[in-house]
């Protein structure tokens, strides 16, 4: 599955998706009740421009309670990101997904996942010219962190906050 993800990142979407699917099948063959890693598959479909397939993967994972990899928070966030690629008509649904991801992350005390979901919602609000609301949401979550500022998520959050200021 990770080899497939690497292929997707290198621009080989179809080959990567096939590898992820084969990995899921191998995992099921071991007796696992779940195929696993639907978050990886959903994001791979999104990067390959196959939004509907990505949304199906998220729906399947949520229906199965399959929270391997990124977990429930990431599945809701990915659903929102995929919806944004459909059309402007889906922006309210995407916002709802991001809010749900933030809520679940807060219940779980998962600050890193909360940060990712808040960045997604903040970017949406930025595009909707709700810069103050976006900054107000993201700043306290970013401020919670005391280390790890060299990670991609925190670097992106800092850059987004600077854009929103």
Secondary structure, DSSP 8 states (H G I E B T S, - for coil): -HHHHHHHHTT-HHHHHHHHHHHHHHHHHTT-SS---HHHHHHHHHHTT-HHHHHHHHHHHHHHT---TTHHHHHHHHHHHHHHHH-GGGHHHHHHHHHHHHHHHHHHT-HHHHHHHHHHHHHHHHHTT-HHHHHHHHHHHHHH--S-TTSHHHHHHHHHHHHH-
